[in-house]
């Protein structure tokens, strides 16, 4: 579901794939920004562990000493990159509301030549197990749950037995577009995640959200029963481990 927006009736897929005509105001040609942008490209492509100050310097066309001069350490440079990407994706800038993540990601996908490094870096945030990634994931879940609750209240969205888990599931599904984009593109016979492949994925997502997959509730009923049975068995096992030798029944106690 959604990561933000104004209409609770819109699914995340509808927002994500509804490309908006917006431009980023993040253009910055200073040396410090060039170093940051070079680090974003390299970390997004290779991961943080495989990115050195010397490699960033070569990518930015500066000396390794200048990288350290501006950022102090590679860890501080990574933090600066995290902050920049999170600022951009949540649109915390003048004239934009915080949390309109789907609009930002739509903008990036609409101009892959410009924003592909940012998309790759955003994907790395969730696969490198960073604090920034954890914070952003939690924020996405919060925004999605808010939108789902608004949709349920308006009658546009079915209620769920576990609203929080549903929000987590839909955010995870949405993030797969970032973390699995090369595999998705290959499977759809595209060199990279293009507007055409994004549109196909968006249409498929909205179809699933609207019509579902199964024609009746038998699979859901069986799954719920299996989960309930497994929960009961786990509880019985925990009780057995905690009390391996229960007190003898009165009939079992020998008489003097």
N, C-alpha and C positions, 0 to 999 in steps of 0.2 A: 504493500500500500504506500501511501504518500509519505514523503519526507518533509512536506510543507506545502503551503499554497492556501488559497482562499476558499475553495469549494470542497466540502466534505464528500460530495458525490463523485469527485474525480478519483480514479485509482492512481496509484503511483505510476503505473505504466502509461496511462493517458497523459500524465504530466511530463514524464520523462521523454516521451516520444512526440510531444507537441512542441516543436522547435520554436523558440522565441527569438525575435529579432533584437538581440541585445549585444552590446560589445563590452569587453572588459576594460576597466580604467586602470589596469595594473601595469601599464607600460612604464618601465623604469630603466633608464640606460646608464645609471651610475655603476661604478665598478663593483660596489657591494651587491647590487642587484644582479649584475652579470654573473658574479660568483654564485649567488643563490640559485639563479636560473640554471646554471651549468650543473650544480649539485642536484637539482630536481630532475634534470634529464638523466644523469648518471644513476642516481639512486632508483629512479623509476624503472630504468632499464636493467640494472644489475643487482639492486638491493644495497642496503647501507653497509653491510659487512664487506662487500666487494668494492667499495668506493673509498679511495684514499684522497688526501688533500692534494697530492701531486697530480692525480687524475683530474680532480676538479679544476686545478690550476691550468692544466693543459687544455681542458675543455673551454675554460673561460678566457684563455689567452693571457694569463697573468702568472706571477711566480707563486710557488707554494707558500712562501713567507707572507705574501699579501693575503692569502686565504686565512691564515692564522691571525694576521694583524686585524682583519675585519671581524672575525668570528671567534677567535680564541682557541677553539678546538673543533674537531669534526663533529663531536656530539652537540656542541652549541650551534654549529652550522645546520645539523639535522633538525634541531629544535626550531631554528628560524625558518627552515623549509616547511616543517609541519605547520607552524603558525600561519605562514603565508597561504598554503593550500587550504587550510581550514577557514581562514578569513574569506578566501575567494569562493569556496564552495557553499558557504553559508550566507554569502552576500552581506556581510557586516560592513557596509560602506554607505556613504551618503546617498540618500534617496532610495535605498533598498531595504526591505524588511529582513530581519534575521530569520534564518531557517528555510528560505525558499530554495532548498537544495536541488529539487528537481529542475527548477528553472536554470540554475547554474550548470548542472550536468548536461541538460539539453543544449545549452549554448555551446558547451565544449564539444559535444558530439557533432553539432552543426558545422563546426570548423575544425576538423581533425588535424589539419596541417599545423594549425596554431596551438591547439590545446592537447594534442595527444600526449606530450610529456606530463602534463598535469593529471590526465586521466590515469596514466601508468603509475604516477607517484601516489595518487589517491588509492589505487588498488594495492600498492605496497603497504600503505598505512594499515590495511586490514590483514595482511599476510605476514608482516614482520613482527606482529605481536607487540606493538608500541603502545605507550600510554596514550598518545594522541589518537591512535586508532580506536582504542577502547572507549575513550571519551566521545569520539565522534559517532561510533556505533551506538552507544547508549543514547546520544542525542537523537539519532535517526529513529530509534525505537520509540522514544518519547513522542516525537513528532507524528510518527505513524499511528501510535495508539490514540493520540488526541484526534487525528483525522478519522480513524475508525469509529471512535466513540461519537463524534459528531455525525458520521454517516448513519450509525445505528439510531441515534436520536431523531434524525430527519426521515428515517425509513428507507434510505438509499442503500444501506448495507445490512446484511443479515447479522444478527448477534452471534456471538461465539461462546462456547462453554469456557474458554480460556482466552480472554481478550489479549492478555500480555503475550502469551505464546504465539498467538496469531500475528501480532505486530512483529515479533522477533522473526518469525518464519518469512513474512513478506519482505522485511528488510534484508534478510539473508538472501532471498531470491533475487532482489534488486541488485545487491552487491555482487552477485555472480556475474553480472554484465561487466564489472570492472576486473574482477579477479580471474575470470575465465575467458576474457574477451578473445584471446588468440584461438582458443579451442572452438568457441562459438563461431567465429568468422570462418575457420577452416571447415567446420561442419556445414556451414551455409554457402560454401564455395566462394568465399570472399578472401581477398588478400589481407584485409583487416576489417575491423568492425565498422562497416560503412553505413550510410543513411539507409540503404536498401535493407541490409541485414538487421539494423536496429528496428526498422518499420515492421519487418516480419516478426521479430521477437516481441515487439510491442503489441501487435495484433493478436499473437498467440496468447500473450499474458492476459490481455483484456478478455479474450474469449474464455479462458479458464476461469477468470474471476467472475465473469458474468453467467456462464452456463455450467461450470464445473466439468468434471470428467466422467464420473460414474452416473449411471442412469437410475440407480436406486440406492438405498442406504445400507445394503447388506454388507458391503466392505467396511463402512464406518462402524456398523454395529459389531461386526466380528473383531475389528481392531480395538474397540473400547472394551469388549469382553476379554480379549487377550491381555490388554494392559491391566485390567482389574484383577485377573487371575494371577498375573505375574506379581502385582503389588501384594496380593494376599500371601503368595508363597514366600516373598521376600520378608514380609512381616512375621510369618511363622518361623522362618529360618533365624531371624534376629532374636525372636523370643527363645528359641531352642539354644542359641549360643549364650544368651544372657542367663539362662536358667537350665543348665545341662542336667542337673540332678534334682528335679522338683521334690518337695516333701512327700513322704510316703502317705498314701491314703490311710485312713483309720483302720480299714479292714486288713491292711498289709502289715500293721505294727504288731509284732509278736507279743503275746500276753505273758506275764511273768509266771 
